[in-house]
Amino acid sequence: MVIVGLTGSIGMGKSTAAKMLREMGVSVYDADAAVHALQAPGGIALPPIEAAFPGVVKNGVLDRQALGARVFGNKEALRRLEAIVHPLVGQKQRAFLKRAARRGAPLVVLDIPLLFEGRGERRVDATLVVTAPAFLQRRRVLARPGMTAEKFAGILRQQVPDHIKRRKATIVIPTGLGLTPTRIALIQAVDRLKRLPARSWPVPPWREKFTGHLARLRRK
């Protein structure tokens, strides 16, 4: 099974690309959706988040604005939040991969906004990077509710620049030419990616058992 990482900077059309891939029959894991589920009412991430950031969970509901205010621009606070959320998201991702492998899926896509920022490219077989001209990116992002030029600039500072992502990509998908050219580029990319050797999955049984053994030792 070939594992592909889908990523791109804010406003580059990643969500649209992921939707198109699903319409093509490709299984797509949505990291953002996984985070939202973990932080939804009753989500298993809420208690440790409240313990780390007292007051951000009110009546069992995460106040995302309050949490964002605590971590935005604060690297230490952001690392604390990531240390809570990332392992939980990783568990969901592994479960997704196992289900896809059991179905015999030839290719799956992991939709991860900060793929390169977290060095996630080392855990996939190939990467798809969506891109668009900077003026179009800016127009798309500033049209979002509550977005400001200052906030947009702050988000860009936290992301690997688009030109570096394009350089690192296995395949670059341009999204600034319209939906039809984007869809055609994705169809061609999937056809090419299915021919790649699958290096990341399935994990050899001995390695999975060894990794689990190490995790148990660390918890003791």
C-alpha positions as CSV (number, residue, x, y, z in Angstrom):
1,M,0.0,0.0,0.0
2,V,1.4,3.3,-1.1
3,I,1.1,6.1,1.5
4,V,0.9,9.6,0.2
5,G,1.1,12.8,2.2
6,L,-1.1,15.7,0.9
7,T,-0.1,19.2,2.1
8,G,0.1,22.8,1.1
9,S,0.2,26.2,2.7
10,I,-3.0,27.9,3.9
11,G,-5.3,28.9,1.1
12,M,-3.6,26.7,-1.5
13,G,-6.6,24.5,-2.1
14,K,-5.8,21.4,-0.1
15,S,-9.3,20.8,1.2
16,T,-10.6,20.9,-2.4
17,A,-7.9,18.5,-3.6
18,A,-8.8,16.1,-0.7
19,K,-12.5,16.2,-1.7
20,M,-11.6,15.4,-5.3
21,L,-9.4,12.5,-4.3
22,R,-12.3,11.0,-2.2
23,E,-14.6,11.4,-5.3
24,M,-12.0,9.4,-7.2
25,G,-12.3,6.6,-4.7
26,V,-9.1,7.3,-2.8
27,S,-9.2,6.8,1.0
28,V,-8.1,10.1,2.6
29,Y,-7.2,10.6,6.3
30,D,-8.1,14.1,7.5
31,A,-5.7,15.2,10.3
32,D,-7.7,18.4,11.0
33,A,-10.9,16.4,11.3
34,A,-9.2,14.0,13.7
35,V,-8.1,16.9,15.9
36,H,-11.6,18.4,15.9
37,A,-13.0,15.0,17.0
38,L,-10.5,14.7,19.8
39,Q,-11.4,18.2,21.0
40,A,-15.2,17.9,20.5
41,P,-17.5,17.5,23.6
42,G,-16.5,14.2,25.2
43,G,-13.3,14.1,23.2
44,I,-10.4,12.3,25.0
45,A,-8.1,15.3,24.4
46,L,-10.2,17.7,26.5
47,P,-9.1,16.7,30.0
48,P,-5.4,17.0,29.4
49,I,-5.9,20.2,27.4
50,E,-7.8,21.7,30.4
51,A,-5.1,20.5,32.8
52,A,-2.4,22.2,30.7
53,F,-4.5,25.4,29.9
54,P,-6.9,25.9,32.8
55,G,-10.1,27.7,31.8
56,V,-10.2,26.8,28.1
57,V,-12.8,24.1,28.5
58,K,-16.1,25.5,29.7
59,N,-19.1,23.2,30.5
60,G,-17.4,20.4,28.6
61,V,-16.8,22.4,25.5
62,L,-13.5,23.7,24.2
63,D,-13.3,27.4,23.8
64,R,-11.2,27.4,20.6
65,Q,-10.7,31.2,20.7
66,A,-9.4,31.1,24.2
67,L,-7.1,28.2,23.5
68,G,-5.9,29.9,20.3
69,A,-5.1,33.1,22.3
70,R,-3.0,31.1,24.7
71,V,-0.9,29.3,22.1
72,F,-0.7,31.8,19.1
73,G,2.7,33.2,19.0
74,N,3.8,31.3,22.1
75,K,6.1,28.5,21.0
76,E,6.3,26.9,24.5
77,A,2.5,26.7,24.8
78,L,2.2,25.4,21.3
79,R,4.6,22.6,22.0
80,R,2.7,21.7,25.2
81,L,-0.5,21.5,23.1
82,E,1.1,19.5,20.4
83,A,2.5,17.0,23.0
84,I,-1.1,16.3,24.0
85,V,-2.7,16.2,20.6
86,H,-0.1,14.7,18.3
87,P,0.1,11.2,19.9
88,L,-3.7,10.9,19.9
89,V,-3.8,11.9,16.2
90,G,-1.1,9.4,15.5
91,Q,-3.2,6.6,17.0
92,K,-6.1,7.5,14.8
93,Q,-3.8,7.7,11.8
94,R,-2.4,4.2,12.5
95,A,-5.9,2.8,12.9
96,F,-6.9,4.3,9.5
97,L,-3.9,2.7,7.8
98,K,-4.6,-0.7,9.3
99,R,-8.2,-0.6,8.1
100,A,-7.1,0.5,4.6
101,A,-4.5,-2.3,4.5
102,R,-7.1,-4.9,5.5
103,R,-9.3,-3.7,2.6
104,G,-6.4,-4.1,0.2
105,A,-6.2,-0.4,-0.7
106,P,-3.4,0.1,-3.2
107,L,-3.0,3.8,-2.2
108,V,-4.1,6.0,0.6
109,V,-3.7,9.7,1.3
110,L,-2.9,11.4,4.6
111,D,-4.2,15.0,4.5
112,I,-1.8,16.8,6.9
113,P,-1.5,20.6,6.8
114,L,1.8,20.7,8.6
115,L,3.4,17.7,7.0
116,F,6.8,19.2,6.3
117,E,6.8,21.3,9.5
118,G,6.5,18.1,11.5
119,R,8.9,16.2,9.2
120,G,6.0,13.9,8.4
121,E,7.4,13.3,4.9
122,R,9.7,10.7,6.5
123,R,6.7,8.6,7.2
124,V,5.1,8.5,3.8
125,D,6.1,7.1,0.4
126,A,5.5,10.3,-1.6
127,T,4.1,13.8,-1.2
128,L,1.5,15.9,-3.0
129,V,1.8,19.6,-2.6
130,V,-1.0,21.9,-3.7
131,T,0.0,25.4,-4.8
132,A,-1.4,28.6,-6.3
133,P,0.0,32.1,-7.0
134,A,0.6,34.2,-3.9
135,F,-2.0,36.8,-4.9
136,L,-4.7,34.1,-5.2
137,Q,-3.7,32.5,-1.9
138,R,-4.0,35.9,-0.2
139,R,-7.4,36.6,-1.8
140,R,-8.7,33.2,-0.7
141,V,-7.5,33.4,2.9
142,L,-8.6,37.0,3.5
143,A,-12.1,36.1,2.4
144,R,-12.4,33.7,5.3
145,P,-14.6,34.9,8.3
146,G,-12.5,36.5,11.0
147,M,-9.3,36.5,9.0
148,T,-7.1,39.6,9.0
149,A,-3.9,40.5,7.2
150,E,-2.0,40.3,10.5
151,K,-3.3,36.9,11.3
152,F,-2.6,35.6,7.8
153,A,1.0,36.9,8.1
154,G,1.4,35.1,11.4
155,I,0.2,31.8,10.0
156,L,2.6,32.1,7.1
157,R,5.5,32.6,9.5
158,Q,4.7,29.3,11.1
159,Q,4.6,27.4,7.9
160,V,7.3,26.1,5.6
161,P,7.3,28.6,2.6
162,D,5.5,27.4,-0.5
163,H,8.6,27.4,-2.7
164,I,10.3,25.0,-0.3
165,K,7.3,22.7,-0.2
166,R,7.2,22.6,-4.0
167,R,10.9,21.7,-4.1
168,K,10.4,18.9,-1.6
169,A,7.3,17.5,-3.3
170,T,7.1,14.3,-5.2
171,I,4.3,15.9,-7.3
172,V,3.1,19.5,-7.4
173,I,-0.6,20.1,-8.0
174,P,-1.4,23.6,-9.3
175,T,-4.8,24.8,-8.1
176,G,-4.9,28.3,-9.5
177,L,-6.2,27.4,-13.0
178,G,-9.6,26.2,-12.0
179,L,-11.3,23.0,-10.8
180,T,-11.0,20.9,-14.0
181,P,-7.2,21.3,-14.4
182,T,-6.8,20.5,-10.7
183,R,-8.9,17.4,-11.1
184,I,-6.9,16.3,-14.2
185,A,-3.6,16.8,-12.4
186,L,-4.8,14.7,-9.4
187,I,-6.0,11.9,-11.7
188,Q,-2.6,11.8,-13.4
189,A,-0.8,12.0,-10.0
190,V,-2.7,9.1,-8.5
191,D,-2.0,7.0,-11.6
192,R,1.7,7.7,-11.2
193,L,1.8,7.2,-7.5
194,K,0.1,3.8,-7.6
195,R,3.2,2.6,-9.5
196,L,5.6,3.5,-6.8
197,P,7.1,0.9,-4.5
198,A,5.3,0.9,-1.1
199,R,8.0,1.4,1.5
200,S,6.0,2.5,4.6
201,W,3.3,-0.1,4.9
202,P,2.5,-2.7,6.0
203,V,4.8,-2.5,9.0
204,P,6.6,-5.9,9.4
205,P,5.0,-7.7,12.4
206,W,8.3,-8.0,14.3
207,R,8.8,-4.2,14.0
208,E,5.3,-3.5,15.2
209,K,5.7,-5.8,18.2
210,F,9.1,-4.3,19.0
211,T,7.8,-0.7,18.8
212,G,4.9,-1.6,21.1
213,H,7.3,-3.2,23.6
214,L,9.5,-0.1,23.6
215,A,6.4,2.1,24.2
216,R,5.4,-0.1,27.2
217,L,8.9,0.2,28.7
218,R,8.8,4.0,28.4
219,R,5.5,4.1,30.3
220,K,7.0,2.2,33.2
